[in-house]
Amino acid sequence: METRVAGPALPENRGPISAGVTAFLRGEGPLPGSREIAGTDPFGDDLQLALYLCYELHYRGFAGVDAGLEWDPELLRCRAALEWPFLESLRDRATRHVSAEEALDDLLVEPAAGDDSGVSGFLQDRGELWQVREYAAQRSLYHLKEADPHAWVLPRLWGRAKAGMAAVEFDEFGGGRAERVHARLFAELMTDLGLDPEYGRYVDAAGAEALALVNLMSLFGLHRALRGALVGHFATVEITSSPGSRRLAHAMRRTGAGPAAEHFYDEHVEADAVHEQVVRREVVAGLLEEEPQLDADVAFGVDATNHLEDALADRLLGAWRAGRSSLRAPV
C-alpha cells in the first residue's frame, strides 16, 4: 500500500475520539467504538475533528498516512458512526422549511443598511485587520479546496442539473486557467494578509464551527442519498455569496488587506451573481424536475448550511465584540 510523504501534518487531537482516529491513521491503536462516539457532542471539537480526519483521506490525505486507508472498512464504519449523530442533530435542530422554493426565497432577504449583525457586515463597517486575518484563517479550511466537495455530486446528476452544476464548477476551477482557480486566489489573499497559504495550515487554529461547515459539504457530497441536500447547500453558497462578497471586498479595502485580498472577493461579486441564476434555474429546477421527491432534501441542505453558518458567526462575533480572538491558537 502507498504511504504518503507529502500533504499536511495530522492536526492535534481534541479529545478521545479524535485521538483514537489519529492513532489508527498512524498505525498505533484501535478506532473509537460506537458507544464512545454516541456520548460525544455532535457539534463539538472532538467529533468534528475526527470526522474531518476521515473525510480528508478523500482529498489530499496527511503526511505519513497510508493512502490505502481511504477505503479501509473499519475506518468507514467509524466514519458512519460519526456521521449519524451529526446528521440527525442537524435534521432535528436546523430544519425550518418544507420546500426548496421557500428556503431559497428566504435567502434573498438582505440585511438593512448599517446592520452589522452578520460577519460580513461587521467586517465591512468596523472590522479590524486582525479580525480579517482570523476570518481568513477560519475560512481557509474550505477555500483552499474551494468547490472540491461539490464536485462529488456531478456523477449523481443528469440533464439540466448536471450541465448547470458543471458550468459553475468550471468557473470555480478557473475556467481552464490555473492562475484563476479560486483556491489559488484565496491562497494569494492569505499571502496578502501575512498568513501561511499552505493547505491545512490552520486546522488547529479553527474552531469546531468551521470544521462542521467543511464536514457538511463532504457529508452531503460523499453520499448519493444526500445529493438533494448537497444541491441545497450549493445553492445557499452561491445565492448568498455575491452580496456577502461585496461587503467583504469593502472590508479588505478599508483595512488595507492588499490587492489579492480585494481581488478574491471582487471576483466572487461578479461570478456568483451569474452562478446564482444558473444554480436556481438549472441545477435546482433541473434536479426537481427529474426527482421531485428530493424537494425537502434541497430545503434541508439550505437550512443545515444556514444553521452552521449562524453557529460560526456567533463564535466570531461573540469573541470579537468582547475584544478577544476567535481562534483556538494564534495565527
C-alpha positions as CSV (number, residue, x, y, z in Angstrom):
1,M,0.0,0.0,0.0
2,E,1.2,3.5,-0.8
3,T,2.3,5.7,2.1
4,R,2.1,9.5,1.7
5,V,5.1,11.5,2.4
6,A,3.6,14.8,1.2
7,G,0.4,16.6,2.4
8,P,-0.5,18.4,5.6
9,A,0.6,17.1,9.0
10,L,-2.0,15.4,11.2
11,P,-3.6,18.1,13.5
12,E,-3.5,18.0,17.2
13,N,-6.2,15.9,18.9
14,R,-9.2,17.5,20.7
15,G,-10.4,14.6,22.8
16,P,-10.5,10.8,23.0
17,I,-12.5,10.3,19.7
18,S,-10.1,12.3,17.5
19,A,-7.2,10.8,19.4
20,G,-8.4,7.3,18.5
21,V,-8.8,8.2,14.8
22,T,-5.3,9.8,14.8
23,A,-3.8,6.7,16.4
24,F,-5.4,4.4,13.9
25,L,-4.2,6.6,11.0
26,R,-0.7,6.3,12.4
27,G,-1.0,2.5,12.9
28,E,-0.7,2.9,16.6
29,G,-4.1,1.9,18.0
30,P,-7.7,0.9,17.5
31,L,-10.5,3.2,16.4
32,P,-13.1,4.5,18.9
33,G,-16.2,2.4,19.4
34,S,-19.7,3.4,18.5
35,R,-20.7,3.6,22.2
36,E,-17.9,6.0,22.9
37,I,-18.8,8.1,19.9
38,A,-22.5,8.1,20.8
39,G,-21.7,10.0,24.0
40,T,-19.9,12.8,22.3
41,D,-21.3,16.3,21.4
42,P,-22.1,16.0,17.7
43,F,-21.1,19.7,17.1
44,G,-18.1,19.7,19.5
45,D,-14.4,19.9,18.7
46,D,-13.7,16.2,19.3
47,L,-16.3,14.7,17.0
48,Q,-15.9,17.3,14.3
49,L,-12.1,16.9,14.1
50,A,-12.5,13.1,14.0
51,L,-14.9,13.4,11.1
52,Y,-12.6,15.9,9.3
53,L,-9.7,13.4,9.6
54,C,-11.9,10.7,8.0
55,Y,-13.0,13.0,5.1
56,E,-9.6,14.4,4.4
57,L,-8.4,11.0,3.2
58,H,-10.7,11.6,0.2
59,Y,-8.9,14.9,-0.6
60,R,-5.2,15.3,0.0
61,G,-4.7,12.9,2.9
62,F,-2.0,13.5,5.5
63,A,1.8,13.2,5.6
64,G,2.9,9.7,6.5
65,V,-0.6,8.3,6.4
66,D,-1.2,5.3,4.2
67,A,-3.4,6.3,1.2
68,G,-5.0,2.9,1.2
69,L,-6.8,3.8,4.4
70,E,-9.2,5.9,2.4
71,W,-11.4,2.8,1.9
72,D,-10.5,0.8,5.0
73,P,-13.7,-1.0,6.1
74,E,-13.1,-0.3,9.8
75,L,-12.5,3.4,9.3
76,L,-15.6,3.6,7.1
77,R,-17.7,2.0,9.9
78,C,-16.2,4.5,12.3
79,R,-16.9,7.4,9.9
80,A,-20.6,6.3,9.7
81,A,-20.8,6.2,13.5
82,L,-19.5,9.8,13.5
83,E,-21.8,11.0,10.7
84,W,-25.1,9.7,12.1
85,P,-25.3,11.9,15.3
86,F,-24.1,14.9,13.3
87,L,-26.7,14.4,10.5
88,E,-29.6,13.5,12.9
89,S,-28.8,16.5,15.1
90,L,-28.9,18.8,12.1
91,R,-32.2,17.4,11.0
92,D,-33.6,18.0,14.5
93,R,-32.2,21.5,15.1
94,A,-31.8,23.0,11.6
95,T,-35.0,22.1,9.7
96,R,-37.1,25.2,9.1
97,H,-38.6,24.8,5.6
98,V,-40.5,22.0,3.8
99,S,-39.9,23.1,0.2
100,A,-36.8,24.3,-1.7
101,E,-38.7,27.3,-3.1
102,E,-39.5,28.7,0.4
103,A,-36.0,28.0,1.6
104,L,-34.3,29.7,-1.4
105,D,-36.7,32.7,-1.3
106,D,-35.7,33.4,2.3
107,L,-32.0,33.6,1.2
108,L,-32.8,36.7,-1.0
109,V,-33.7,38.8,2.1
110,E,-30.7,41.1,2.6
111,P,-29.9,42.9,6.0
112,A,-30.8,46.6,6.2
113,A,-28.1,49.1,5.5
114,G,-25.9,49.6,8.6
115,D,-26.9,46.2,10.0
116,D,-23.6,44.7,11.2
117,S,-25.2,41.7,13.0
118,G,-23.6,39.3,10.4
119,V,-19.9,38.7,10.0
120,S,-19.5,40.3,6.6
121,G,-21.5,43.4,7.7
122,F,-19.4,43.6,10.9
123,L,-16.1,43.4,8.9
124,Q,-17.3,45.9,6.3
125,D,-18.3,48.6,8.9
126,R,-15.9,48.2,11.8
127,G,-13.8,45.2,11.5
128,E,-10.0,45.5,12.1
129,L,-7.2,43.9,10.2
130,W,-6.6,41.2,12.9
131,Q,-10.2,40.2,12.6
132,V,-10.0,40.0,8.8
133,R,-7.0,37.7,9.3
134,E,-8.8,35.5,11.7
135,Y,-11.8,35.2,9.3
136,A,-9.5,34.2,6.5
137,A,-7.7,31.6,8.7
138,Q,-11.1,30.0,9.7
139,R,-12.4,30.0,6.1
140,S,-9.2,28.6,4.7
141,L,-10.3,25.1,5.7
142,Y,-12.8,25.3,2.8
143,H,-11.4,28.0,0.5
144,L,-8.1,26.2,-0.1
145,K,-10.1,23.4,-1.7
146,E,-13.0,25.6,-2.9
147,A,-15.6,23.7,-5.0
148,D,-13.9,20.3,-4.5
149,P,-16.6,18.9,-2.1
150,H,-19.3,19.9,-4.6
151,A,-17.7,18.0,-7.4
152,W,-18.7,14.7,-5.8
153,V,-22.3,15.4,-6.8
154,L,-21.7,15.6,-10.6
155,P,-21.9,11.8,-11.3
156,R,-25.2,11.8,-9.4
157,L,-27.0,14.4,-11.5
158,W,-28.1,14.4,-15.1
159,G,-29.6,16.6,-17.7
160,R,-30.1,20.3,-16.8
161,A,-28.9,19.9,-13.3
162,K,-25.6,18.2,-14.3
163,A,-24.9,20.7,-17.1
164,G,-25.6,23.7,-14.8
165,M,-23.5,22.3,-12.0
166,A,-20.6,21.5,-14.3
167,A,-20.7,25.1,-15.7
168,V,-20.5,26.7,-12.3
169,E,-17.7,24.3,-11.2
170,F,-15.8,25.1,-14.4
171,D,-15.8,28.8,-13.3
172,E,-14.8,27.8,-9.7
173,F,-11.8,25.9,-11.1
174,G,-10.6,28.9,-13.1
175,G,-12.3,28.3,-16.5
176,G,-9.3,26.2,-17.5
177,R,-6.7,28.7,-16.3
178,A,-4.7,27.6,-13.3
179,E,-4.0,31.2,-12.2
180,R,-7.7,31.8,-11.9
181,V,-8.6,28.8,-9.8
182,H,-10.5,30.2,-6.8
183,A,-8.5,28.1,-4.3
184,R,-5.3,29.7,-5.7
185,L,-6.9,33.2,-5.5
186,F,-7.6,32.5,-1.8
187,A,-4.0,31.4,-1.2
188,E,-2.9,34.7,-2.7
189,L,-5.4,36.5,-0.4
190,M,-3.8,34.8,2.6
191,T,-0.3,35.8,1.5
192,D,-1.5,39.4,1.3
193,L,-2.7,39.1,4.9
194,G,0.6,37.7,6.1
195,L,-0.9,34.2,6.6
196,D,0.6,30.9,5.6
197,P,-1.3,29.7,2.4
198,E,-0.2,26.0,2.9
199,Y,-3.2,23.6,2.7
200,G,-4.4,22.6,6.1
201,R,-2.1,25.0,8.0
202,Y,-4.9,26.5,10.2
203,V,-6.9,23.4,11.1
204,D,-5.5,23.5,14.7
205,A,-6.5,27.2,15.0
206,A,-10.0,26.9,13.6
207,G,-13.0,26.2,15.8
208,A,-15.4,23.3,15.7
209,E,-17.9,25.5,13.8
210,A,-15.5,26.0,10.8
211,L,-14.8,22.2,10.8
212,A,-18.5,21.5,10.8
213,L,-19.2,23.6,7.8
214,V,-16.5,21.8,5.8
215,N,-17.6,18.4,7.1
216,L,-21.2,19.2,6.0
217,M,-20.0,19.6,2.4
218,S,-18.1,16.3,2.5
219,L,-21.0,14.5,4.2
220,F,-23.5,15.7,1.5
221,G,-21.1,15.2,-1.4
222,L,-19.9,11.7,-0.5
223,H,-23.4,10.2,-0.1
224,R,-25.5,9.7,-3.2
225,A,-28.6,9.6,-0.9
226,L,-27.9,13.2,0.2
227,R,-27.5,14.6,-3.4
228,G,-30.5,16.8,-2.9
229,A,-29.1,18.3,0.3
230,L,-25.8,19.0,-1.5
231,V,-27.6,20.9,-4.2
232,G,-29.4,22.9,-1.5
233,H,-26.1,23.6,0.2
234,F,-24.5,24.7,-3.0
235,A,-27.5,27.0,-3.9
236,T,-27.1,28.6,-0.4
237,V,-23.4,29.3,-1.0
238,E,-24.0,30.8,-4.5
239,I,-27.1,32.8,-3.7
240,T,-25.6,34.5,-0.6
241,S,-22.0,34.8,-2.0
242,S,-22.3,37.9,-4.2
243,P,-23.8,40.3,-1.6
244,G,-21.6,38.9,1.1
245,S,-18.5,39.2,-1.1
246,R,-19.4,42.8,-1.9
247,R,-19.3,43.6,1.8
248,L,-16.1,41.7,2.3
249,A,-14.4,43.4,-0.6
250,H,-15.2,46.7,1.1
251,A,-13.7,45.3,4.3
252,M,-10.5,44.4,2.5
253,R,-10.1,47.9,1.1
254,R,-11.0,49.6,4.3
255,T,-8.5,47.6,6.4
256,G,-5.7,47.7,3.8
257,A,-5.7,43.9,3.4
258,G,-4.0,44.1,-0.1
259,P,-4.8,43.8,-3.8
260,A,-5.0,40.0,-3.9
261,A,-7.4,40.1,-0.9
262,E,-9.6,42.6,-2.7
263,H,-9.5,40.7,-5.9
264,F,-10.7,37.4,-4.4
265,Y,-13.9,39.0,-3.2
266,D,-14.3,41.2,-6.2
267,E,-14.1,38.1,-8.4
268,H,-16.9,36.5,-6.3
269,V,-19.2,39.5,-6.5
270,E,-19.3,39.2,-10.3
271,A,-19.0,35.5,-10.8
272,D,-21.5,34.4,-8.1
273,A,-24.2,36.9,-9.3
274,V,-24.2,34.8,-12.5
275,H,-23.9,31.5,-10.6
276,E,-26.9,32.3,-8.5
277,Q,-29.2,32.3,-11.6
278,V,-27.6,29.2,-13.1
279,V,-27.9,27.2,-9.8
280,R,-31.5,28.2,-9.1
281,R,-32.9,27.9,-12.7
282,E,-30.8,25.0,-13.9
283,V,-29.3,23.0,-11.1
284,V,-32.2,23.2,-8.5
285,A,-35.0,23.4,-11.0
286,G,-33.4,20.7,-13.2
287,L,-33.0,18.3,-10.3
288,L,-36.5,18.7,-9.0
289,E,-37.9,18.3,-12.5
290,E,-36.3,14.9,-12.7
291,E,-36.6,14.0,-9.0
292,P,-39.4,16.0,-7.3
293,Q,-39.2,13.7,-4.3
294,L,-36.0,15.5,-3.3
295,D,-37.7,18.8,-2.7
296,A,-37.5,18.5,1.1
297,D,-33.9,17.4,0.9
298,V,-32.9,20.5,-1.0
299,A,-34.6,22.6,1.7
300,F,-32.8,20.7,4.4
301,G,-29.5,21.4,2.6
302,V,-30.3,25.1,2.8
303,D,-31.4,25.0,6.4
304,A,-28.4,22.9,7.6
305,T,-26.0,25.3,5.9
306,N,-27.6,28.4,7.5
307,H,-27.6,26.7,10.9
308,L,-23.9,26.0,10.8
309,E,-23.1,29.5,9.3
310,D,-25.0,31.1,12.2
311,A,-23.0,29.0,14.7
312,L,-19.7,30.2,13.1
313,A,-21.0,33.8,13.1
314,D,-21.9,33.5,16.8
315,R,-18.3,32.3,17.6
316,L,-16.6,35.0,15.6
317,L,-18.8,38.0,16.6
318,G,-19.0,36.9,20.2
319,A,-15.3,36.8,20.5
320,W,-14.6,40.0,18.5
321,R,-17.2,42.1,20.3
322,A,-15.5,41.0,23.6
323,G,-12.2,42.1,22.2
324,R,-10.7,38.6,22.1
325,S,-9.6,36.1,19.4
326,S,-12.0,33.7,17.9
327,L,-9.2,31.2,17.2
328,R,-8.0,28.2,19.3
329,A,-4.4,29.2,18.7
330,P,-2.9,32.4,17.4
331,V,-2.0,32.9,13.8
